[in-house]
């Protein structure tokens, strides 16, 4: 697994613009290398700002969006189209604005979908979809070029929360019941699945994230602070604004 590096930007707007530009470059590089690209999306305010920034960049047209696979790291187990779903946010801010192949967009199941109101069945269904696109040599997961993660005030990533039983899951996708953050029922990639991504980017904005960022980079345990247990195969990148980076020690600030 890769060691973490940190890039700090002046404010949330500049952070979103920088992440958007990086994402376009990463997708272009992947398509140059492999003929296609894949991204795992996250939710939240800063993610929505990143998605809007991608759409606003003229360089977006350099990407062949018909050869991009879109996955999700987690989802609120709610009906399709619910404004609280990460899919709904991503479609409005990004996906509906791009010429993507609908067959290559892979949302996690909704609570009113074919699996019904059973989050365990939804998790199993998503695991099957991942396995159907598995990369050569891997039985259960596709190649993830870049996986985006928000970081919660408590250090959670995706829907892996501190000291939650999902920590002990070996399956790639898990149902989450009793989430400390509403809604209480979710589906999520587990940390073992997240850590198969070639690059993992942890994105955080605001002073309310500073303590969690500091503890994750300073060696906290992953059960108590899930963000500390995340690492990409090739690269682990923390993308922060100054407020979120307020407590980060200088030795981590290898990028600016």
C-alpha positions as CSV (number, residue, x, y, z in Angstrom):
1,X,0.0,0.0,0.0
2,X,1.1,3.6,-0.7
3,X,2.1,6.2,1.9
4,X,-0.1,9.2,2.1
5,X,0.7,12.6,0.6
6,X,-1.1,15.8,1.2
7,X,-2.1,18.7,-1.0
8,X,-3.5,21.8,0.7
9,X,-5.6,24.5,-1.0
10,X,-6.6,27.9,0.2
11,X,-10.4,27.4,0.5
12,X,-13.2,25.0,-0.4
13,X,-13.8,26.5,-3.8
14,X,-10.1,26.2,-4.9
15,X,-10.0,22.7,-3.4
16,X,-13.0,21.6,-5.6
17,X,-11.5,23.1,-8.7
18,X,-8.1,21.5,-8.0
19,X,-9.7,18.1,-7.4
20,X,-11.8,18.4,-10.6
21,X,-8.7,19.2,-12.7
22,X,-6.8,16.3,-11.1
23,X,-9.7,13.9,-11.8
24,X,-9.8,14.8,-15.5
25,X,-6.0,14.2,-15.8
26,X,-6.3,10.9,-14.0
27,X,-9.1,9.7,-16.3
28,X,-7.2,10.8,-19.3
29,X,-4.0,9.0,-18.1
30,X,-6.0,5.8,-17.4
31,X,-7.6,5.9,-20.9
32,X,-4.1,6.4,-22.4
33,X,-2.8,3.4,-20.5
34,X,-5.8,1.0,-20.6
35,X,-8.2,2.3,-23.2
36,X,-10.8,3.0,-20.5
37,X,-11.1,4.5,-17.1
38,X,-13.1,3.9,-13.9
39,X,-14.0,6.2,-11.0
40,X,-15.7,5.5,-7.7
41,X,-17.8,8.4,-6.5
42,X,-18.6,9.7,-3.1
43,X,-21.2,12.1,-1.7
44,X,-21.4,15.2,0.4
45,X,-21.0,19.0,-0.1
46,X,-17.4,19.0,-1.3
47,X,-18.1,16.1,-3.7
48,X,-20.9,18.0,-5.3
49,X,-18.7,21.1,-5.7
50,X,-16.0,18.9,-7.4
51,X,-18.6,17.4,-9.8
52,X,-19.9,20.9,-10.7
53,X,-16.3,22.0,-11.3
54,X,-15.6,19.0,-13.6
55,X,-18.6,20.1,-15.7
56,X,-17.4,23.7,-15.9
57,X,-13.9,22.8,-17.1
58,X,-13.4,22.9,-20.9
59,X,-10.9,20.0,-20.5
60,X,-13.8,17.7,-19.7
61,X,-14.2,17.3,-23.5
62,X,-10.8,15.6,-23.7
63,X,-12.1,12.6,-21.8
64,X,-13.9,9.9,-23.8
65,X,-16.8,9.6,-21.4
66,X,-18.3,6.7,-23.3
67,X,-15.3,4.7,-21.9
68,X,-15.6,5.6,-18.3
69,X,-17.1,3.3,-15.7
70,X,-18.8,5.0,-12.7
71,X,-19.2,3.2,-9.4
72,X,-20.1,4.3,-5.9
73,X,-18.3,3.8,-2.6
74,X,-21.5,3.9,-0.5
75,X,-25.2,4.8,-0.7
76,X,-28.1,5.7,1.5
77,X,-30.6,2.9,1.2
78,X,-33.5,5.1,0.1
79,X,-35.9,5.1,-2.9
80,X,-34.5,5.9,-6.3
81,X,-34.4,9.6,-6.9
82,X,-34.4,10.5,-3.3
83,X,-32.4,13.8,-2.9
84,X,-30.4,12.2,0.0
85,X,-29.0,9.5,-2.3
86,X,-25.5,10.0,-3.5
87,X,-26.6,8.8,-6.9
88,X,-29.2,11.6,-7.1
89,X,-26.6,14.2,-6.2
90,X,-24.0,12.9,-8.7
91,X,-26.5,12.6,-11.6
92,X,-27.7,16.2,-11.1
93,X,-24.2,17.7,-10.6
94,X,-22.2,15.6,-13.0
95,X,-23.5,12.5,-14.8
96,X,-26.5,14.0,-16.5
97,X,-24.2,16.7,-18.1
98,X,-21.8,14.2,-19.7
99,X,-22.1,11.7,-22.6
100,X,-21.6,8.6,-20.5
101,X,-22.7,5.2,-21.6
102,X,-25.7,4.3,-19.3
103,X,-24.5,0.7,-19.2
104,X,-21.3,1.8,-17.5
105,X,-23.0,3.7,-14.7
106,X,-23.3,1.4,-11.7
107,X,-25.4,2.9,-8.9
108,X,-26.0,0.9,-5.7
109,X,-29.5,-0.5,-5.5
110,X,-32.3,1.6,-4.2
111,X,-34.8,0.5,-1.5
112,X,-37.6,0.5,-4.0
113,X,-35.7,-1.5,-6.6
114,X,-35.8,-5.2,-7.5
115,X,-34.2,-6.3,-4.3
116,X,-36.8,-4.6,-2.2
117,X,-36.3,-3.1,1.2
118,X,-33.5,-5.5,2.2
119,X,-30.1,-3.8,2.5
120,X,-28.3,-7.2,2.8
121,X,-29.8,-8.2,-0.6
122,X,-28.8,-4.9,-2.0
123,X,-25.2,-5.3,-0.9
124,X,-25.1,-8.8,-2.4
125,X,-26.6,-7.5,-5.7
126,X,-23.9,-4.8,-5.9
127,X,-21.2,-7.3,-5.1
128,X,-22.5,-9.4,-8.0
129,X,-22.3,-6.4,-10.3
130,X,-18.8,-5.7,-9.3
131,X,-17.8,-9.3,-9.8
132,X,-19.3,-9.3,-13.3
133,X,-16.9,-6.5,-14.2
134,X,-13.9,-8.0,-12.3
135,X,-10.5,-7.3,-13.8
136,X,-8.3,-10.2,-15.0
137,X,-6.8,-12.0,-12.1
138,X,-9.3,-10.8,-9.5
139,X,-12.5,-12.7,-8.8
140,X,-14.6,-10.1,-7.2
141,X,-13.7,-6.5,-8.1
142,X,-13.0,-4.4,-11.2
143,X,-10.0,-2.1,-11.7
144,X,-10.7,1.2,-9.9
145,X,-8.4,3.9,-11.3
146,X,-9.4,6.5,-8.7
147,X,-11.7,6.2,-5.7
148,X,-13.0,9.4,-4.1
149,X,-13.8,9.5,-0.4
150,X,-15.2,12.3,1.8
151,X,-14.0,12.3,5.4
152,X,-16.6,12.7,8.2
153,X,-16.0,14.7,11.4
154,X,-15.8,11.4,13.2
155,X,-13.3,10.1,10.7
156,X,-15.7,7.8,8.8
157,X,-15.3,7.1,5.1
158,X,-17.9,5.8,2.7
159,X,-20.4,4.3,5.2
160,X,-17.7,2.7,7.4
161,X,-18.2,4.4,10.8
162,X,-16.0,4.2,13.9
163,X,-16.2,0.9,15.8
164,X,-19.1,-0.3,13.6
165,X,-19.3,-4.1,12.8
166,X,-18.7,-3.4,9.1
167,X,-15.0,-3.1,10.0
168,X,-14.8,-6.9,10.3
169,X,-16.4,-7.6,7.0
170,X,-14.3,-9.4,4.4
171,X,-16.9,-9.2,1.7
172,X,-16.5,-6.3,-0.7
173,X,-19.9,-4.8,-0.1
174,X,-21.8,-4.6,3.2
175,X,-25.1,-3.5,4.5
176,X,-25.0,-1.0,7.3
177,X,-27.7,-0.8,9.9
178,X,-27.7,1.6,12.8
179,X,-25.6,4.2,11.1
180,X,-24.8,7.0,13.6
181,X,-25.4,9.5,10.8
182,X,-28.9,9.5,9.2
183,X,-30.3,7.7,7.4
184,X,-29.6,4.7,9.5
185,X,-29.6,2.1,6.7
186,X,-26.9,2.2,4.0
187,X,-24.8,0.0,1.7
188,X,-21.0,0.5,1.5
189,X,-17.8,-0.8,0.0
190,X,-15.8,-2.3,2.8
191,X,-12.2,-1.1,3.6
192,X,-10.7,-4.2,1.9
193,X,-12.5,-3.3,-1.3
194,X,-11.7,0.4,-1.1
195,X,-8.0,-0.4,-0.7
196,X,-7.9,-2.3,-4.0
197,X,-8.2,1.1,-5.9
198,X,-5.1,2.2,-7.8
199,X,-5.5,5.7,-6.2
200,X,-7.6,6.7,-3.2
201,X,-8.2,10.4,-2.7
202,X,-9.5,11.6,0.6
203,X,-11.2,15.0,0.3
204,X,-12.0,17.2,3.3
205,X,-13.0,20.8,3.7
206,X,-13.7,22.9,6.8
207,X,-12.4,23.2,10.4
208,X,-14.8,20.6,11.6
209,X,-12.7,18.0,9.8
210,X,-9.4,19.1,11.1
211,X,-9.2,16.8,14.2
212,X,-10.1,13.7,12.2
213,X,-7.6,14.6,9.4
214,X,-4.9,15.1,12.0
215,X,-5.6,11.8,13.8
216,X,-5.8,9.8,10.6
217,X,-2.5,11.1,9.4
218,X,-0.9,10.7,12.8
219,X,-1.5,7.0,13.1
220,X,-4.9,6.5,14.7
221,X,-6.3,3.0,14.6
222,X,-8.7,2.2,11.7
223,X,-11.4,0.8,13.9
224,X,-11.6,4.0,15.9
225,X,-11.0,6.2,12.9
226,X,-11.8,4.5,9.5
227,X,-10.0,7.1,7.4
228,X,-6.7,5.9,9.0
229,X,-7.3,2.5,7.4
230,X,-7.5,3.7,3.8
231,X,-4.6,3.3,1.3
232,X,-4.5,3.1,-2.4
233,X,-2.4,0.5,-4.1
234,X,-0.4,3.1,-6.0
235,X,-1.2,6.4,-4.3
236,X,-3.0,7.7,-1.3
237,X,-3.7,11.4,-1.6
238,X,-5.3,13.7,1.0
239,X,-6.8,16.8,-0.7
240,X,-7.6,19.5,1.9
241,X,-8.4,23.1,2.3
242,X,-6.5,25.1,4.9
243,X,-9.2,24.8,7.5
244,X,-9.2,21.0,7.3
245,X,-5.4,20.9,7.3
246,X,-5.0,23.2,10.3
247,X,-3.6,20.5,12.5
248,X,-1.6,18.6,9.9
249,X,2.0,18.3,10.8
250,X,4.4,19.9,8.3
251,X,6.1,16.6,7.4
252,X,2.9,15.5,5.7
253,X,2.6,18.6,3.5
254,X,4.6,17.2,0.6
255,X,2.3,18.8,-2.0
256,X,0.9,22.3,-2.3
